[in-house]
Amino acid sequence: ARAVGTALRRNPVPILVPCHRVLAAGGRIGGFSAPGGLDSKRRLLALEGWEAEAPVRPVGAAR
């Protein structure tokens, strides 16, 4: 998790590599180091149709 966070924080091209789409364990929104922090992340996800109430299951997770 720390390696992923470090890579995302150092992302020089967030428009091309959309790090705002990365969620924390269990589908939580997690962190966001870009200007505006989590508010910006929520707005970007909402623009893409993400619903905060929708349950998220990680790929390969047990049912």
C-alpha positions in Angstrom: 0.0 0.0 0.0 2.8 2.4 0.8 4.5 1.8 -2.5 1.3 2.5 -4.4 0.8 5.7 -2.4 4.3 6.8 -3.1 3.9 6.1 -6.8 0.6 8.0 -7.0 1.9 11.0 -5.0 4.9 11.3 -7.5 2.6 10.9 -10.6 3.9 13.7 -12.9 1.0 13.4 -15.3 -2.3 12.9 -13.4 -4.4 13.7 -16.4 -2.8 10.8 -18.3 -2.5 8.4 -15.3 -5.8 9.0 -13.5 -4.6 8.2 -9.9 -7.9 9.6 -8.5 -9.5 6.2 -9.5 -7.4 4.3 -7.0 -9.5 3.3 -4.0 -8.4 2.1 -0.6 -9.1 -1.4 0.8 -12.8 -2.2 1.0 -13.7 0.4 -1.6 -13.1 3.4 0.7 -12.1 6.6 -1.0 -8.6 6.6 0.5 -6.3 9.6 0.2 -5.5 12.2 -2.5 -2.4 14.4 -2.4 -3.4 16.7 -5.3 -4.6 20.3 -4.7 -8.0 20.2 -3.0 -7.4 16.8 -1.4 -10.3 14.4 -1.0 -12.8 17.0 -2.1 -11.1 17.1 -5.5 -11.0 13.3 -5.6 -14.7 13.1 -4.8 -15.6 15.7 -7.5 -13.5 13.9 -10.2 -15.1 10.5 -9.3 -18.5 12.0 -9.4 -17.9 13.5 -12.9 -17.1 9.9 -14.0 -20.3 8.5 -12.5 -18.9 7.0 -9.3 -21.5 6.7 -6.5 -20.2 6.9 -2.9 -22.9 4.6 -1.7 -22.3 1.9 -4.2 -20.5 -1.1 -2.7 -17.1 -1.7 -4.3 -15.5 -5.2 -4.3 -11.9 -5.4 -5.3 -11.0 -7.6 -8.3 -10.5 -11.1 -7.1 -12.1 -10.6 -3.7 -14.2 -13.4 -2.1 -17.9 -13.0 -2.4 
